[in-house]
Amino acid sequence: MIAFDFEYFKPETVDETIHTYRQLQLQRKRSIYIAGGTEFISRARLGQVHADAVIDLKGIPECNVLEVQGGQAVIGSAIRLTQLEEAGLFPLLGTHSRKIADHTSRNRITLGGNIAGETVYRELVLPLLISDCEVIVAKKSGLEATSIHDIFNQHLLLQDGEFIVQFRVSVADTTLPFISVKKTAFSSFDYPLVSIAAIRKEERTLIALGGVCGYPFRSREIEESLNNQSLSIPDRIHNAIGHLPAPMLDDFRALRDYREFVLKHALNEVLHTLEGGPEI
Ligand SMILES: Cc1cc2nc3c(=O)[nH]c(=O)nc-3n(C[C@H](O)[C@H](O)[C@H](O)COP(=O)(O)OP(=O)(O)OC[C@H]3O[C@@H](n4cnc5c(N)ncnc54)[C@H](O)[C@@H]3O)c2cc1C
């Protein structure tokens, strides 16, 4: 049960959404955007979040787009994970998505919700980071296109009242060879010990990692190390792990040493799959 009352709004345009948020703010009401609503409901039940109003983004047509437009795969932020998988528009994103939660939950969870959510995993940002996608953000001043690298650093960098409308990925990048790896400790639908999305582009492996540190990331130094063809694969992996941007997670799912062991195996799988050759 949610132990507080809140108003519910489901605007039908981006302008109406921003206006609704602004009006509630003027009335000194705390409002929160929702899409799938799964995280909001669980956190509200646990008393971890409070809102006077929720604004549902699912009624906005632009947030529900899932199609190719002018050489870009356009994916609305309110698209549910099962839709991503079924549409096949961006196979790496769909494959990575299929590894999150059970089918019933994936039928509610949205792409925007996964990336904006409070968990440290936010696994679906990984395919977006390696495809250098463009993000359409709704601001007071209107819609603005920005690079994923400018709007996501450990978490989304949105100002008060802003929300994500769409992600736009070059169609050429959606067709590149890819691998999606997720290693869990307990069941296959658990949060990851290691989550990796990688593509092969212009004879380089581009890679983003989650579950390893306290946030998902893509690191230039790690990519340089993994692509250093003058070294053996074990040495490249050893060097890459030396460039982790933060301490490795050490929690009830896995101690640091075990997580590092799993990461090494996962990176080995990635390099051998994308570069060819047997795994060692
Ligand atoms: C059973 C289960 C298993 C899970 N397993 C995993 C897993 O393995 N890996 C993983 O990464 N995650 C996992 N999650 C977490 C899940 O991806 C997040 O909780 C996600 O936030 C839920 O999406 P939602 O659309 O329901 O979010 P909502 O509850 O609608 O919103 C969550 C947050 O995101 C914000 N938000 C939503 N949409 C937007 C937008 N367009 N722009 C800006 N802010 C927005 C909301 O304001 C809110 O703060 C799991 C969740 C469940 C329930």
Ligand as a Chemical Component Dictionary entry (heavy atoms), coordinates in Angstrom:
data_LIG
# 
_chem_comp.id                   LIG 
_chem_comp.type                 NON-POLYMER 
_chem_comp.pdbx_formal_charge   0 
_chem_comp.three_letter_code    LIG 
# 
loop_
_chem_comp_atom.comp_id 
_chem_comp_atom.atom_id 
_chem_comp_atom.alt_atom_id 
_chem_comp_atom.type_symbol 
_chem_comp_atom.charge 
_chem_comp_atom.model_Cartn_x 
_chem_comp_atom.model_Cartn_y 
_chem_comp_atom.model_Cartn_z 
_chem_comp_atom.pdbx_ordinal 
LIG C1  C1  C 0 11.580 -7.373 -11.019 1  
LIG C2  C2  C 0 12.565 -6.302 -11.431 2  
LIG C3  C3  C 0 13.821 -6.678 -11.881 3  
LIG C4  C4  C 0 14.734 -5.693 -12.291 4  
LIG N1  N1  N 0 15.955 -6.078 -12.799 5  
LIG C5  C5  C 0 16.799 -5.145 -13.308 6  
LIG C6  C6  C 0 18.028 -5.532 -13.917 7  
LIG O1  O1  O 0 18.397 -6.697 -13.972 8  
LIG N2  N2  N 0 18.810 -4.539 -14.435 9  
LIG C7  C7  C 0 18.446 -3.218 -14.390 10 
LIG O2  O2  O 0 19.173 -2.375 -14.926 11 
LIG N3  N3  N 0 17.302 -2.829 -13.791 12 
LIG C8  C8  C 0 16.481 -3.761 -13.270 13 
LIG N4  N4  N 0 15.312 -3.368 -12.664 14 
LIG C9  C9  C 0 15.113 -1.941 -12.391 15 
LIG C10 C10 C 0 14.217 -1.248 -13.394 16 
LIG O3  O3  O 0 14.812 -1.219 -14.672 17 
LIG C11 C11 C 0 14.021 0.189  -12.872 18 
LIG O4  O4  O 0 13.434 0.142  -11.585 19 
LIG C12 C12 C 0 13.205 1.082  -13.765 20 
LIG O5  O5  O 0 13.221 2.368  -13.205 21 
LIG C13 C13 C 0 11.759 0.714  -13.900 22 
LIG O6  O6  O 0 11.226 1.382  -15.042 23 
LIG P1  P1  P 0 9.812  2.105  -14.987 24 
LIG O7  O7  O 0 9.532  2.549  -16.375 25 
LIG O8  O8  O 0 8.808  1.253  -14.342 26 
LIG O9  O9  O 0 10.205 3.334  -14.062 27 
LIG P2  P2  P 0 9.243  4.394  -13.286 28 
LIG O10 O10 O 0 8.845  3.842  -11.961 29 
LIG O11 O11 O 0 8.157  4.881  -14.186 30 
LIG O12 O12 O 0 10.306 5.577  -13.097 31 
LIG C14 C14 C 0 11.518 5.342  -12.421 32 
LIG C15 C15 C 0 12.272 6.664  -12.315 33 
LIG O13 O13 O 0 12.670 7.098  -13.607 34 
LIG C16 C16 C 0 12.165 8.412  -13.875 35 
LIG N5  N5  N 0 11.774 8.428  -15.293 36 
LIG C17 C17 C 0 11.003 7.517  -15.929 37 
LIG N6  N6  N 0 10.927 7.845  -17.244 38 
LIG C18 C18 C 0 11.650 8.977  -17.410 39 
LIG C19 C19 C 0 11.948 9.806  -18.534 40 
LIG N7  N7  N 0 11.483 9.532  -19.766 41 
LIG N8  N8  N 0 12.733 10.895 -18.348 42 
LIG C20 C20 C 0 13.220 11.179 -17.110 43 
LIG N9  N9  N 0 12.964 10.451 -16.000 44 
LIG C21 C21 C 0 12.193 9.355  -16.171 45 
LIG C22 C22 C 0 10.995 8.602  -12.930 46 
LIG O14 O14 O 0 10.810 9.967  -12.609 47 
LIG C23 C23 C 0 11.444 7.802  -11.718 48 
LIG O15 O15 O 0 12.304 8.580  -10.925 49 
LIG C24 C24 C 0 14.388 -4.316 -12.228 50 
LIG C25 C25 C 0 13.114 -3.947 -11.756 51 
LIG C26 C26 C 0 12.205 -4.929 -11.375 52 
LIG C27 C27 C 0 10.838 -4.486 -10.911 53 
# 
loop_
_chem_comp_bond.comp_id 
_chem_comp_bond.atom_id_1 
_chem_comp_bond.atom_id_2 
_chem_comp_bond.value_order 
_chem_comp_bond.pdbx_ordinal 
LIG C1  C2  SING 1  
LIG C2  C3  SING 2  
LIG C2  C26 DOUB 3  
LIG C3  C4  DOUB 4  
LIG C4  N1  SING 5  
LIG C4  C24 SING 6  
LIG N1  C5  DOUB 7  
LIG C5  C6  SING 8  
LIG C5  C8  SING 9  
LIG C6  O1  DOUB 10 
LIG C6  N2  SING 11 
LIG N2  C7  SING 12 
LIG C7  O2  DOUB 13 
LIG C7  N3  SING 14 
LIG N3  C8  DOUB 15 
LIG C8  N4  SING 16 
LIG N4  C9  SING 17 
LIG N4  C24 SING 18 
LIG C9  C10 SING 19 
LIG C10 O3  SING 20 
LIG C10 C11 SING 21 
LIG C11 O4  SING 22 
LIG C11 C12 SING 23 
LIG C12 O5  SING 24 
LIG C12 C13 SING 25 
LIG C13 O6  SING 26 
LIG O6  P1  SING 27 
LIG P1  O7  DOUB 28 
LIG P1  O8  SING 29 
LIG P1  O9  SING 30 
LIG O9  P2  SING 31 
LIG P2  O10 DOUB 32 
LIG P2  O11 SING 33 
LIG P2  O12 SING 34 
LIG O12 C14 SING 35 
LIG C14 C15 SING 36 
LIG C15 O13 SING 37 
LIG C15 C23 SING 38 
LIG O13 C16 SING 39 
LIG C16 N5  SING 40 
LIG C16 C22 SING 41 
LIG N5  C17 SING 42 
LIG N5  C21 SING 43 
LIG C17 N6  DOUB 44 
LIG N6  C18 SING 45 
LIG C18 C19 SING 46 
LIG C18 C21 DOUB 47 
LIG C19 N7  SING 48 
LIG C19 N8  DOUB 49 
LIG N8  C20 SING 50 
LIG C20 N9  DOUB 51 
LIG N9  C21 SING 52 
LIG C22 O14 SING 53 
LIG C22 C23 SING 54 
LIG C23 O15 SING 55 
LIG C24 C25 DOUB 56 
LIG C25 C26 SING 57 
LIG C26 C27 SING 58 
# 
